[in-house]
């Protein structure tokens, strides 16, 4: 072997990288030096501009002063101070710019002093002229002393500029030298780098092509059917040697594998047959799951027990064909299994049965009888039924219901029964939770009556029904007389006990179809659909008398008797559909009952005029 190809590649690539790093370093150094030289060139140019600017401002100030003294026109003198200030500012900037060059900085300071002296002289002459002493100012200007100073300033400025121009030329030559260096680095370094990369590439190609060609020849022989073909030539690198050894081992294993091919084909045929059978089972289960998915969606969307029963009656026979049955749901308050749905001609007892009568519920697992005497019979099974299946529906250890099937559940139907039971149990739990949540949102937690929100929704619904059918609709507004005294004398717990007692009486004394609600505080409402004003007034009078005879007990003490006032109104076609007008009418009647002395039933005057009021019932007309 000639060594590792990877090591060669690493060495060659390292050489290329080193060469490129050297080239990049040279270029970077050259560019950095050139950038510095350019900065100095820019600096020299700024020095030249500043020096010329200072001298120019001084000339402008002198010209303005000359015009002012000769013409006596003040407009010539307006720019003298600005020009003098600009000349001194530029002279100061010149000193700051030449701090890096001591000789030039010394010249700049001398020039600054001369400019300052000349500026002071110009400002003195300007003051004389502004004071009206033009003869003195003109004499000073004509004396020629200012001209001599300006010539000296110009001479010094010229020397300063010549020195700076010489420095600028030197710096420009440095920039050109740096550019020439970078140019030669690029001209020589680029071809050298390209040549090095080409040499490396050719070397790698020669080292790779020979073993690859040898391997391709052997692989072609193997593809043509010669399974004994092996790689025998030297690969000239460790990597290709390992690859050749691996290929030769693979070819040997392939040759051995061909020998076992027939046996493998036979095993494959048997596995395919088994897979086909499994696929049939999976397809059947998929169809069942799809069917149960549709059933689950409908059960989750069901809002009433009847809707849930309808879904089960439709889908259960499709999931378990030829197995009549019934579904019983557990009633917690009565501790009975009540029939919810039945299918396939099964007759169920409407009164249900106790959980103790079902061995599946007692054992917490499936219970079935496949032939007479094979197991204990459940007490709820009809007489003469000798083969049945009871599947308990449990959730969190709690009894949800039981699935009763008439017949024998075969092995192939076990999966269907399990999934069906899980879906039904989940639906029953969800249905129970939805019903509980619904009750919480529409019930007043203290009294157990419907709350105001439910009253408003129901009233609008009953008004819509009354409009369609033409049947009467009445509303009672009532509240407890002097309720505040119970809270003041006995405490709020006593007030709560009074509210609960009144709520229980109202709930038990009105019809099942009447909707009794807590309107708020000690005020209650009763929606009485399909009831005349006379009938509901008579019922309200009976409830009033009954409540007045109740003595409320709380904490071992008697709170005293309770009286209530009632206001009754009937819906009319001219009222709004939301029931706002009807509530207002009943509330007005209640207010009249309070005004007339409380503990009475008052009917809205529009209703009272049309009927003969029962004994003890008053109308809302003023007395």
Backbone torsions as a table, in degrees:
resi	resn	phi	psi	omega
1	UNK	NA	148.2	-177.1
2	UNK	-98.3	11.5	-179.4
3	UNK	104.6	-178.5	-175.2
4	UNK	-86.8	130.3	176.6
5	UNK	-66.9	-33.3	179.0
6	UNK	-62.6	-42.1	179.3
7	UNK	-63.7	-40.9	178.3
8	UNK	-61.0	-44.3	-179.4
9	UNK	-62.7	-40.0	179.7
10	UNK	-63.7	-43.0	-179.0
11	UNK	-64.6	-46.7	-178.6
12	UNK	-64.5	-43.1	178.8
13	UNK	-65.8	-32.9	177.8
14	UNK	-65.8	-40.0	177.2
15	UNK	-61.1	-45.6	179.8
16	UNK	-62.2	-44.5	-179.6
17	UNK	-62.5	-40.9	179.5
18	UNK	-63.2	-43.4	178.9
19	UNK	-61.2	-43.1	-179.5
20	UNK	-68.9	-34.6	177.1
21	UNK	-64.8	-43.2	178.6
22	UNK	-61.9	-45.5	179.2
23	UNK	-61.3	-44.3	-179.2
24	UNK	-65.3	-38.4	179.2
25	UNK	-64.0	-41.9	178.6
26	UNK	-63.7	-43.9	179.0
27	UNK	-64.7	-40.6	-178.9
28	UNK	-65.3	-42.5	179.2
29	UNK	-63.9	-43.0	179.2
30	UNK	-63.8	-42.7	-179.1
31	UNK	-68.1	-35.5	178.7
32	UNK	-65.2	-43.4	178.5
33	UNK	-65.0	-40.0	180.0
34	UNK	-66.0	-37.6	178.2
35	UNK	-62.8	-39.1	177.6
36	UNK	-65.7	-41.5	178.7
37	UNK	-63.2	-41.8	179.0
38	UNK	-63.5	-36.0	178.2
39	UNK	-64.9	-38.3	177.3
40	UNK	-67.2	-38.6	177.4
41	UNK	-61.3	-44.9	178.2
42	UNK	-61.7	-38.6	179.3
43	UNK	-63.4	-44.1	179.2
44	UNK	-62.7	-41.1	178.8
45	UNK	-62.0	-39.6	179.0
46	UNK	-65.7	-38.2	178.0
47	UNK	-62.3	-43.8	-179.8
48	UNK	-62.8	-43.9	-179.1
49	UNK	-64.3	-40.4	-178.0
50	UNK	-66.1	-42.0	179.5
51	UNK	-63.4	-47.2	179.3
52	UNK	-63.0	-38.2	-179.2
53	UNK	-64.7	-41.6	-180.0
54	UNK	-62.9	-45.3	179.3
55	UNK	-64.6	-38.9	179.4
56	UNK	-64.2	-43.3	178.8
57	UNK	-62.6	-36.9	179.7
58	UNK	-66.2	-42.0	176.7
59	UNK	-61.7	-41.0	-179.8
60	UNK	-64.5	-39.1	178.1
61	UNK	-65.1	-40.6	-179.9
62	UNK	-65.4	-42.8	179.6
63	UNK	-64.0	-41.8	179.6
64	UNK	-64.3	-38.8	179.3
65	UNK	-66.5	-41.7	179.1
66	UNK	-60.7	-43.4	179.3
67	UNK	-65.1	-37.5	-179.3
68	UNK	-65.1	-43.3	-177.1
69	UNK	-73.3	-28.9	-177.3
70	UNK	-83.7	-39.2	-174.5
71	UNK	-98.9	-12.1	-175.8
72	UNK	59.2	22.1	-179.1
73	UNK	-93.5	116.7	-176.6
74	UNK	-63.2	-21.7	-178.3
75	UNK	-63.4	-26.7	178.0
76	UNK	-69.7	-28.6	-175.9
77	UNK	-86.1	-2.4	-176.3
78	UNK	-69.4	-28.1	-175.2
79	UNK	-97.6	-1.3	-174.6
80	UNK	-63.9	-49.3	-178.0
81	UNK	-62.0	-41.1	-179.3
82	UNK	-63.7	-42.2	-178.2
83	UNK	-68.2	-40.7	179.3
84	UNK	-62.9	-44.5	179.1
85	UNK	-61.7	-41.9	179.9
86	UNK	-65.2	-38.0	180.0
87	UNK	-64.9	-44.0	179.8
88	UNK	-67.7	-37.3	178.3
89	UNK	-62.9	-43.5	179.0
90	UNK	-65.8	-35.7	178.0
91	UNK	-64.2	-40.7	176.7
92	UNK	-64.3	-41.4	177.8
93	UNK	-61.8	-36.2	179.8
94	UNK	-63.9	-39.9	177.7
95	UNK	-63.7	-42.4	-179.1
96	UNK	-66.7	-37.7	-177.8
97	UNK	-70.2	-25.0	-175.6
98	UNK	-101.0	16.8	-180.0
99	UNK	-63.7	-26.1	-179.4
100	UNK	-77.8	-9.6	-177.1
101	UNK	-127.7	95.1	-174.7
102	UNK	-54.6	-45.8	-180.0
103	UNK	-60.5	-47.3	-179.9
104	UNK	-66.3	-33.7	179.5
105	UNK	-65.8	-36.8	177.3
106	UNK	-65.3	-42.6	176.7
107	UNK	-62.4	-39.8	-178.4
108	UNK	-65.2	-39.8	178.8
109	UNK	-65.0	-40.9	176.8
110	UNK	-61.5	-43.8	179.9
111	UNK	-64.1	-36.8	178.7
112	UNK	-64.5	-40.4	-179.7
113	UNK	-65.4	-42.5	-179.4
114	UNK	-66.2	-39.8	178.3
115	UNK	-65.3	-37.8	178.8
116	UNK	-64.9	-42.3	179.2
117	UNK	-64.3	-42.5	-179.6
118	UNK	-66.9	-36.5	178.9
119	UNK	-65.5	-39.2	179.7
120	UNK	-65.7	-39.3	178.8
121	UNK	-64.0	-42.3	-180.0
122	UNK	-64.1	-40.5	-179.3
123	UNK	-68.3	-33.8	177.1
124	UNK	-65.0	-44.5	178.7
125	UNK	-62.9	-38.4	-180.0
126	UNK	-63.3	-40.0	179.8
127	UNK	-63.3	-41.0	177.1
128	UNK	-60.6	-43.2	-178.6
129	UNK	-66.4	-40.1	-179.4
130	UNK	-69.9	-23.3	177.2
131	UNK	-83.3	-0.9	178.0
132	UNK	89.7	5.0	-179.6
133	UNK	-91.5	61.6	-174.8
134	UNK	-66.5	-32.3	-179.4
135	UNK	-63.3	-45.3	179.8
136	UNK	-64.9	-43.8	-178.9
137	UNK	-62.9	-40.5	-178.8
138	UNK	-67.2	-38.2	179.9
139	UNK	-63.6	-39.4	178.9
140	UNK	-65.9	-42.2	-179.5
141	UNK	-65.1	-39.1	-175.8
142	UNK	-77.5	-12.2	-177.2
143	UNK	-67.7	-23.6	177.7
144	UNK	88.1	-2.7	179.5
145	UNK	-64.9	-38.3	178.8
146	UNK	-64.6	-36.3	-179.9
147	UNK	-65.3	-39.4	-179.8
148	UNK	-64.2	-42.0	179.9
149	UNK	-64.2	-42.0	180.0
150	UNK	-63.5	-38.6	178.0
151	UNK	-64.0	-39.5	178.2
152	UNK	-64.6	-42.4	178.9
153	UNK	-62.7	-42.7	-179.7
154	UNK	-63.8	-39.1	-179.7
155	UNK	-65.1	-45.4	179.4
156	UNK	-65.4	-38.3	177.6
157	UNK	-63.6	-39.7	178.4
158	UNK	-62.1	-43.0	177.7
159	UNK	-62.0	-43.0	-179.6
160	UNK	-61.6	-43.2	-179.2
161	UNK	-67.2	-38.0	179.3
162	UNK	-63.4	-42.1	178.4
163	UNK	-62.4	-42.5	-178.6
164	UNK	-68.3	-36.2	177.9
165	UNK	-65.8	-38.1	177.0
166	UNK	-63.8	-41.9	176.9
167	UNK	-63.4	-39.3	178.0
168	UNK	-63.8	-40.3	179.3
169	UNK	-64.2	-41.6	178.4
170	UNK	-62.2	-41.1	179.7
171	UNK	-68.2	-35.4	176.6
172	UNK	-64.5	-39.0	177.4
173	UNK	-63.9	-36.1	177.5
174	UNK	-64.6	-41.3	177.9
175	UNK	-61.2	-44.0	179.8
176	UNK	-63.0	-37.2	178.9
177	UNK	-64.7	-42.1	178.9
178	UNK	-63.8	-41.5	178.1
179	UNK	-62.2	-41.0	179.1
180	UNK	-63.8	-40.2	178.4
181	UNK	-62.5	-46.7	180.0
182	UNK	-62.6	-38.4	-179.8
183	UNK	-62.2	-43.6	-179.7
184	UNK	-69.6	-34.9	176.6
185	UNK	-61.8	-43.2	179.9
186	UNK	-67.7	-44.2	-176.4
187	UNK	-65.3	-36.1	-179.0
188	UNK	-90.9	-38.8	-174.8
189	UNK	-71.4	-38.6	-178.0
190	UNK	-63.0	-51.5	178.0
191	UNK	-61.3	-37.9	179.8
192	UNK	-63.5	-40.6	178.7
193	UNK	-66.2	-44.0	179.2
194	UNK	-61.6	-42.6	-179.9
195	UNK	-63.2	-43.0	179.4
196	UNK	-62.0	-44.9	178.9
197	UNK	-61.6	-39.4	180.0
198	UNK	-64.2	-42.2	179.5
199	UNK	-63.6	-43.9	178.6
200	UNK	-61.4	-44.8	-179.5
201	UNK	-61.6	-44.3	-179.8
202	UNK	-64.0	-39.2	179.3
203	UNK	-63.2	-44.8	180.0
204	UNK	-65.8	-40.2	-179.8
205	UNK	-60.9	-44.4	-179.9
206	UNK	-64.0	-36.6	-178.3
207	UNK	-72.9	-26.3	-177.8
208	UNK	-92.7	-35.2	-172.5
209	UNK	-64.0	-42.2	-175.9
210	UNK	-60.4	-52.9	179.7
211	UNK	-67.6	-33.1	179.4
212	UNK	-64.8	-43.6	178.7
213	UNK	-60.1	-42.0	-179.7
214	UNK	-64.0	-42.5	-179.7
215	UNK	-67.4	-38.3	179.7
216	UNK	-64.7	-37.2	178.2
217	UNK	-63.2	-45.1	-178.9
218	UNK	-67.0	-38.6	178.9
219	UNK	-66.9	-34.6	174.9
220	UNK	-64.0	-40.1	177.4
221	UNK	-63.2	-41.3	179.2
222	UNK	-65.1	-39.8	178.6
223	UNK	-67.0	-26.6	179.0
224	UNK	-80.2	-4.9	176.7
225	UNK	114.0	-6.4	-179.7
226	UNK	-84.5	90.3	-176.6
227	UNK	-77.7	-4.9	177.3
228	UNK	-91.1	-1.0	-178.1
229	UNK	-67.9	133.7	-180.0
230	UNK	-136.7	159.6	177.9
231	UNK	-88.0	118.0	-176.2
232	UNK	-114.7	-21.1	-175.1
233	UNK	-73.4	158.9	177.9
234	UNK	-73.1	138.7	-175.4
235	UNK	-93.6	-15.0	175.8
236	UNK	67.6	12.2	174.0
237	UNK	-159.1	152.2	-178.4
238	UNK	-62.9	-40.3	-175.7
239	UNK	-64.6	-47.2	-179.3
240	UNK	-69.5	-29.8	176.0
241	UNK	-63.9	-42.8	178.1
242	UNK	-66.3	-37.7	178.3
243	UNK	-64.7	-41.9	178.4
244	UNK	-64.7	-40.8	178.6
245	UNK	-64.2	-42.0	178.0
246	UNK	-63.6	-39.7	179.1
247	UNK	-64.7	-43.8	-179.8
248	UNK	-61.9	-39.8	177.8
249	UNK	-65.8	-40.1	178.2
250	UNK	-63.4	-41.7	179.8
251	UNK	-62.9	-38.1	178.5
252	UNK	-65.8	-43.1	178.3
253	UNK	-65.4	-36.8	177.7
254	UNK	-64.1	-40.4	179.0
255	UNK	-63.2	-39.6	177.9
256	UNK	-70.0	-33.2	-178.3
257	UNK	-68.8	-32.5	179.7
258	UNK	-62.8	-34.2	-179.6
259	UNK	-62.6	-34.8	-178.5
260	UNK	-89.1	6.5	-173.3
261	UNK	-64.6	-42.5	-178.4
262	UNK	-62.4	-43.0	177.9
263	UNK	-62.8	-38.9	178.6
264	UNK	-64.1	-39.1	178.6
265	UNK	-63.0	-37.5	178.7
266	UNK	-67.1	-44.7	177.4
267	UNK	-62.2	-35.9	179.0
268	UNK	-65.9	-38.8	179.0
269	UNK	-63.3	-42.1	178.5
270	UNK	-66.5	-40.2	178.9
271	UNK	-65.8	-35.8	178.8
272	UNK	-65.0	-38.5	178.2
273	UNK	-64.4	-45.2	178.6
274	UNK	-63.8	-39.1	178.9
275	UNK	-64.6	-37.2	178.3
276	UNK	-63.0	-42.8	177.6
277	UNK	-64.0	-42.3	178.1
278	UNK	-63.2	-37.4	179.6
279	UNK	-63.7	-37.4	177.8
280	UNK	-63.3	-41.7	179.3
281	UNK	-65.6	-42.6	-179.6
282	UNK	-66.2	-37.4	178.5
283	UNK	-64.7	-41.7	178.9
284	UNK	-64.0	-42.7	179.4
285	UNK	-67.4	-34.6	176.4
286	UNK	-62.7	-41.3	177.9
287	UNK	-64.0	-40.4	178.5
288	UNK	-63.9	-44.2	-179.8
289	UNK	-63.5	-40.1	177.8
290	UNK	-63.5	-42.6	178.6
291	UNK	-63.5	-43.0	179.6
292	UNK	-68.9	-29.8	175.8
293	UNK	-62.5	-44.6	176.6
294	UNK	-63.7	-38.1	178.2
295	UNK	-64.7	-42.8	-178.6
296	UNK	-63.9	-41.3	179.0
297	UNK	-60.7	-42.4	-178.8
298	UNK	-70.2	-38.3	178.8
299	UNK	-66.6	-38.1	178.6
300	UNK	-65.8	-30.1	-178.7
301	UNK	-85.2	-10.7	-178.3
302	UNK	-68.1	138.1	-178.0
303	UNK	-106.7	-21.6	-178.4
304	UNK	-124.4	164.1	177.3
305	UNK	-61.9	-36.7	-178.4
306	UNK	-66.7	-41.0	177.6
307	UNK	-63.1	-42.4	178.6
308	UNK	-63.7	-41.4	178.8
309	UNK	-64.2	-38.8	179.7
310	UNK	-62.3	-42.5	179.1
311	UNK	-62.2	-44.4	-178.1
312	UNK	-67.0	-39.9	179.7
313	UNK	-63.2	-29.9	-178.2
314	UNK	-82.4	-42.8	-170.1
315	UNK	-92.2	-31.8	-177.3
316	UNK	-59.0	-43.5	177.6
317	UNK	-64.7	-24.8	179.0
318	UNK	-78.8	-32.4	178.1
319	UNK	-76.0	-41.3	179.1
320	UNK	-121.2	77.8	-178.7
321	UNK	-65.6	150.8	177.7
322	UNK	64.5	20.5	176.5
323	UNK	-129.1	92.1	175.8
324	UNK	-62.3	154.8	-179.3
325	UNK	-171.1	-175.2	179.5
326	UNK	-150.5	152.9	177.5
327	UNK	-114.9	127.4	177.1
328	UNK	-112.2	133.6	177.0
329	UNK	-107.4	142.4	-177.0
330	UNK	-80.2	126.2	175.6
331	UNK	-96.7	108.9	-174.4
332	UNK	-64.4	-41.2	-175.4
333	UNK	-66.6	-35.0	-178.9
334	UNK	-100.7	-8.6	-177.3
335	UNK	53.3	49.7	178.5
336	UNK	-131.9	152.2	171.2
337	UNK	-92.3	109.9	-176.0
338	UNK	-100.4	137.4	-179.6
339	UNK	-64.5	131.6	178.6
340	UNK	-108.6	-39.0	-179.5
341	UNK	-156.3	149.5	176.6
342	UNK	-140.9	150.0	-178.5
343	UNK	-148.5	161.7	177.9
344	UNK	73.9	22.8	178.2
345	UNK	83.2	11.5	179.5
346	UNK	-74.8	132.5	177.0
347	UNK	-99.2	129.4	-177.8
348	UNK	-117.3	154.8	177.5
349	UNK	-84.9	118.4	-176.3
350	UNK	-58.3	-28.7	-177.1
351	UNK	-76.0	-9.8	178.6
352	UNK	75.5	-163.2	179.8
353	UNK	-152.2	164.4	-178.6
354	UNK	-79.2	149.1	176.8
355	UNK	-58.7	-26.7	179.4
356	UNK	-67.3	-16.3	-178.4
357	UNK	-84.7	-3.4	-178.3
358	UNK	-118.5	120.4	-179.7
359	UNK	-68.9	-26.2	177.8
360	UNK	-64.7	-40.4	178.8
361	UNK	-73.9	-35.0	179.5
362	UNK	-68.1	-36.7	-178.0
363	UNK	-89.8	-19.6	-177.8
364	UNK	73.7	23.4	178.2
365	UNK	-154.7	173.5	-176.5
366	UNK	-58.9	142.6	175.4
367	UNK	-135.1	127.9	-176.7
368	UNK	-147.6	153.8	177.0
369	UNK	-125.3	119.5	-176.6
370	UNK	-98.1	-16.7	177.3
371	UNK	-159.7	156.5	-176.5
372	UNK	-55.7	131.6	176.8
373	UNK	82.0	0.8	-178.6
374	UNK	-77.4	-22.7	178.7
375	UNK	-161.2	174.4	-179.2
376	UNK	-70.9	138.9	179.2
377	UNK	-86.9	139.0	174.0
378	UNK	-72.7	143.9	-177.0
379	UNK	-67.9	-22.2	-177.5
380	UNK	-85.7	-8.6	-179.0
381	UNK	-75.0	135.5	-180.0
382	UNK	-59.2	150.6	178.4
383	UNK	-65.4	137.6	179.8
384	UNK	94.1	-8.0	177.5
385	UNK	-87.6	116.5	-173.0
386	UNK	-106.8	-8.2	176.3
387	UNK	-144.4	121.6	-178.1
388	UNK	-155.0	174.6	-179.2
389	UNK	-143.6	128.6	175.0
390	UNK	-115.0	124.0	179.7
391	UNK	-114.2	115.9	-178.6
392	UNK	-72.9	143.9	176.4
393	UNK	-110.1	109.1	-175.4
394	UNK	-122.5	151.9	175.4
395	UNK	-146.4	113.3	-179.1
396	UNK	62.6	32.8	-178.7
397	UNK	80.0	-0.1	-179.3
398	UNK	-100.9	140.9	179.8
399	UNK	-74.1	123.6	177.9
400	UNK	-101.7	-37.7	-178.8
401	UNK	174.6	-168.4	177.3
402	UNK	-145.6	141.0	177.5
403	UNK	-103.2	117.2	-177.0
404	UNK	-106.9	125.9	-178.8
405	UNK	-124.8	135.8	176.5
406	UNK	-96.5	114.1	-177.5
407	UNK	130.2	-177.5	-178.0
408	UNK	-104.2	127.6	178.0
409	UNK	-87.6	109.9	-178.0
410	UNK	-72.2	170.0	-179.1
411	UNK	-60.1	-39.0	-178.3
412	UNK	-69.2	-17.4	-179.0
413	UNK	-99.7	-1.1	-178.8
414	UNK	-60.4	-44.0	-179.9
415	UNK	-61.4	-43.4	179.2
416	UNK	-60.0	-43.7	-178.5
417	UNK	-65.2	-42.2	-178.8
418	UNK	-62.3	-47.5	-178.1
419	UNK	-68.3	-38.9	178.6
420	UNK	-62.5	-43.2	-179.7
421	UNK	-63.3	-42.5	179.7
422	UNK	-63.3	-41.5	-179.4
423	UNK	-65.8	-43.7	-178.9
424	UNK	-66.8	-42.1	178.8
425	UNK	-61.0	-44.2	178.7
426	UNK	-62.7	-40.5	-179.8
427	UNK	-66.2	-39.8	179.6
428	UNK	-65.4	-41.0	177.6
429	UNK	-63.1	-44.5	180.0
430	UNK	-64.4	-40.4	179.6
431	UNK	-63.6	-40.9	179.0
432	UNK	-66.0	-41.0	178.5
433	UNK	-64.8	-42.3	179.2
434	UNK	-62.2	-41.5	179.9
435	UNK	-66.5	-39.1	177.8
436	UNK	-65.7	-41.4	177.9
437	UNK	-65.4	-38.3	178.6
438	UNK	-62.8	-41.8	179.4
439	UNK	-64.1	-38.4	-179.8
440	UNK	-65.6	-33.7	-177.7
441	UNK	-80.1	-20.6	-175.6
442	UNK	-111.7	-1.1	-177.2
443	UNK	-109.5	144.2	171.8
444	UNK	-78.7	124.5	-173.1
445	UNK	-65.9	-25.9	-177.0
446	UNK	-80.4	-48.4	-172.8
447	UNK	-98.3	-17.4	-176.2
448	UNK	78.8	-0.5	176.8
449	UNK	-80.6	166.3	174.7
450	UNK	-65.0	146.7	-178.9
451	UNK	-88.2	179.5	-174.6
452	UNK	-65.6	-38.2	179.5
453	UNK	-60.4	-45.0	179.1
454	UNK	-65.7	-36.7	179.0
455	UNK	-60.7	-44.2	-179.1
456	UNK	-65.5	-41.9	178.6
457	UNK	-64.6	-45.2	-178.1
458	UNK	-66.8	-39.2	-180.0
459	UNK	-62.2	-43.2	177.9
460	UNK	-62.8	-39.0	178.4
461	UNK	-66.5	-43.6	-179.5
462	UNK	-67.9	-33.9	175.8
463	UNK	-64.1	-42.2	178.1
464	UNK	-61.5	-40.6	178.1
465	UNK	-65.9	-42.2	179.4
466	UNK	-63.4	-36.3	177.8
467	UNK	-64.3	-39.5	-179.3
468	UNK	-73.9	-41.8	-173.0
469	UNK	-92.5	-22.2	-176.2
470	UNK	80.7	4.8	179.4
471	UNK	-75.7	152.4	-179.5
472	UNK	-70.8	157.8	178.2
473	UNK	-144.3	124.6	-178.6
474	UNK	-120.1	155.1	178.6
475	UNK	-133.0	132.6	177.8
476	UNK	-110.1	129.9	169.6
477	UNK	-112.8	125.7	-177.9
478	UNK	-143.2	152.8	174.2
479	UNK	-148.3	167.6	-175.7
480	UNK	-84.1	129.7	179.9
481	UNK	-71.9	137.3	176.2
482	UNK	50.6	44.3	-177.7
483	UNK	-65.7	-29.9	-175.5
484	UNK	-60.9	-29.4	-177.5
485	UNK	-66.5	-29.6	178.4
486	UNK	-65.9	-42.4	178.5
487	UNK	-68.0	-40.1	-176.3
488	UNK	-71.1	-40.5	-174.5
489	UNK	-86.0	-36.9	-171.4
490	UNK	-117.6	-10.5	-179.6
491	UNK	101.7	166.8	-176.4
492	UNK	-69.1	-28.6	175.8
493	UNK	-61.1	-39.2	177.3
494	UNK	-65.4	-40.9	177.4
495	UNK	-60.3	-41.0	178.0
496	UNK	-63.3	-40.1	179.0
497	UNK	-63.0	-39.0	178.3
498	UNK	-64.0	-44.9	179.8
499	UNK	-61.6	-42.2	-179.8
500	UNK	-66.2	-39.1	178.9
501	UNK	-65.0	-46.2	179.2
502	UNK	-63.0	-41.3	179.9
503	UNK	-61.5	-42.2	179.7
504	UNK	-63.8	-40.3	179.5
505	UNK	-65.7	-43.8	-179.7
506	UNK	-63.2	-42.0	-178.0
507	UNK	-65.8	-35.4	-176.4
508	UNK	-85.8	-20.7	-173.2
509	UNK	-94.5	-21.1	178.4
510	UNK	-94.5	166.2	-176.7
511	UNK	-65.6	161.1	178.5
512	UNK	-65.1	-31.6	-179.9
513	UNK	-79.9	-12.4	177.6
514	UNK	-78.7	144.0	-177.3
515	UNK	-104.5	109.2	-179.0
516	UNK	-97.3	126.1	-174.6
517	UNK	-132.0	153.9	169.5
518	UNK	-93.9	113.9	-175.7
519	UNK	-76.8	-31.6	-179.3
520	UNK	152.9	139.3	179.6
521	UNK	60.2	-126.0	177.3
522	UNK	-98.6	17.4	-175.9
523	UNK	-104.6	137.9	-177.3
524	UNK	-127.6	157.9	174.9
525	UNK	-131.5	150.4	175.7
526	UNK	-132.0	120.9	174.8
527	UNK	-94.3	120.8	-176.3
528	UNK	-118.6	90.7	178.8
529	UNK	-75.4	151.6	176.3
530	UNK	55.6	37.3	-179.7
531	UNK	-132.2	133.2	179.0
532	UNK	-74.1	161.3	179.6
533	UNK	-63.1	-38.9	-178.6
534	UNK	-64.2	-43.5	-177.9
535	UNK	-67.2	-43.2	-177.3
536	UNK	-71.8	-29.5	176.2
537	UNK	-67.0	-40.1	177.6
538	UNK	-63.9	-41.5	178.8
539	UNK	-65.0	-41.5	179.8
540	UNK	-63.8	-39.7	178.9
541	UNK	-63.8	-39.6	177.8
542	UNK	-64.6	-42.4	179.4
543	UNK	-65.4	-40.0	179.2
544	UNK	-59.8	-46.3	179.8
545	UNK	-64.3	-40.9	-178.9
546	UNK	-62.7	-44.0	-178.7
547	UNK	-66.7	-36.1	-179.2
548	UNK	-65.6	-18.6	-179.4
549	UNK	-93.2	-2.6	-177.6
550	UNK	-87.3	133.2	174.7
551	UNK	-108.6	116.8	-174.5
552	UNK	-82.0	131.8	177.7
553	UNK	-109.7	137.8	178.9
554	UNK	-153.9	121.5	178.6
555	UNK	61.2	34.7	178.9
556	UNK	78.4	12.8	179.5
557	UNK	-130.2	153.6	178.7
558	UNK	-95.6	127.1	-176.6
559	UNK	-88.4	-11.2	-180.0
560	UNK	103.7	178.6	-177.9
561	UNK	-80.8	162.9	-178.2
562	UNK	-122.6	138.8	170.6
563	UNK	-124.9	153.1	-178.5
564	UNK	-135.1	152.4	174.4
565	UNK	-112.7	141.4	-175.0
566	UNK	-124.3	136.8	171.5
567	UNK	-122.6	131.3	-174.1
568	UNK	-121.8	137.2	174.8
569	UNK	-140.7	151.4	179.2
570	UNK	-114.6	143.8	-179.3
571	UNK	-75.2	138.4	177.3
572	UNK	-125.0	159.9	-173.3
573	UNK	-62.7	-24.4	-179.0
574	UNK	-79.0	-8.8	-178.2
575	UNK	-81.6	162.6	-179.6
576	UNK	-72.5	161.8	-176.2
577	UNK	-79.8	-17.6	-179.3
578	UNK	-81.4	-14.4	177.6
579	UNK	92.5	6.7	-178.7
580	UNK	-63.5	-44.4	-179.7
581	UNK	-65.7	-38.6	-179.9
582	UNK	-65.2	-43.6	178.2
583	UNK	-62.3	-41.6	-179.1
584	UNK	-64.0	-40.9	179.6
585	UNK	-63.5	-44.8	179.3
586	UNK	-65.8	-35.5	178.9
587	UNK	-67.6	-36.9	176.6
588	UNK	-63.8	-42.1	178.0
589	UNK	-62.9	-39.5	177.8
590	UNK	-64.3	-40.5	178.4
591	UNK	-61.7	-41.1	178.1
592	UNK	-63.3	-36.7	177.7
593	UNK	-63.3	-38.0	177.2
594	UNK	-66.3	-42.3	-177.9
595	UNK	-66.4	-31.5	-177.5
596	UNK	-85.0	5.5	174.2
597	UNK	118.8	3.1	178.1
598	UNK	67.6	178.9	177.9
599	UNK	50.7	53.4	179.9
600	UNK	-159.0	167.3	177.4
601	UNK	-110.6	125.9	179.2
602	UNK	-122.7	131.9	179.0
603	UNK	-102.2	139.3	177.5
604	UNK	-52.1	138.0	-170.5
605	UNK	-60.4	-29.2	178.3
606	UNK	-66.1	-34.0	177.6
607	UNK	-79.2	-37.7	-175.8
608	UNK	-65.3	-31.9	-179.6
609	UNK	-68.8	-24.3	-174.4
610	UNK	-95.3	-7.2	-177.0
611	UNK	-133.1	165.7	171.9
612	UNK	-94.8	115.6	-172.9
613	UNK	-69.7	141.7	174.6
614	UNK	-64.9	162.1	179.5
615	UNK	-59.4	130.0	178.4
616	UNK	90.4	-4.6	-179.7
617	UNK	-105.6	135.8	-174.7
618	UNK	-116.1	158.4	174.0
619	UNK	-96.7	173.7	-173.2
620	UNK	-94.6	11.3	179.8
621	UNK	-74.5	146.4	-178.1
622	UNK	-61.2	144.0	179.6
623	UNK	-91.0	NA	NA
